[in-house]
Amino acid sequence: MILTCPACRTRYLVDEQAVNRPSGRTVRCASCGHTWHYPPIPEPIHRDPPARIEPALEVPPRPAPVPAPAPVRTARRRLSLGWFVLGVMIVVLALVILVAIVARSEVAATWPAAARVYAWAGLAPRLELGKVVPTRTANSLVIEGEVTNAGNMPSEVPPLRVALRDAAEKDVQFKVIDPPKARLGPGDTARFKTTFDHPDEAATGVVVTFVR
């Protein structure tokens, strides 16, 4: 233990048993000669900690998970959204079909392959030539006839090729003329007329076709 002189503060390392007496002990400083009474070191009081009485506790069981309510609103919203999207798609498809029918002539002219689809659906234009009548005069041959749109959609009328043929059905003379009308609606008819001045004497027949 460390013993310190109260007068000169000189410190000494001494054995605790040498100074620890029941009545204490008088000690003297070797440095300054001061003497003083060193009291006995009190015994530590050992006290037992108070006993703690705790009641026995039972851990409650883990509660069963509460089943989540079915997302009725979410399902209804998804169903409503699905029907809305389906309705929009049907409307858009109907508009596309309507435009394709109304503007089928333009569509067929822009996309020739669409003509087959229109023909399969009974919507293709159908131009027919009829009532072709040749009339011979002294120095000419007049050819008259009709162009009819027998289809159920408007159609552009192409130029006409009028040919004179001999007895062997070979062309001996022909000309290409403009159509009587550039466009015919369903069921419309237009008459055409052309004249051959000084026709070939070998001509015995007339054939009129469309120039595609």
Secondary structure, 3 states (H helix, E strand, C coil): CEEECCCCCCEEECCHHHHCCCCCEEEECCCCCCEEEECCCCCCCCCCCCCCCCCCCCCCCCCCCCCCCCCHHHHHHHHHHHHHHHHHHHHHHHHHHHHHHHCHHHHHHHCCCHHHHHHHCCCCCCEEEEEEEEEECCCEEEEEEEEEECCCCCEECCCEEEEEECCCCCEEEEEEECCCCCEECCCCEEEEEEEEECCCCCCCEEEEEECC
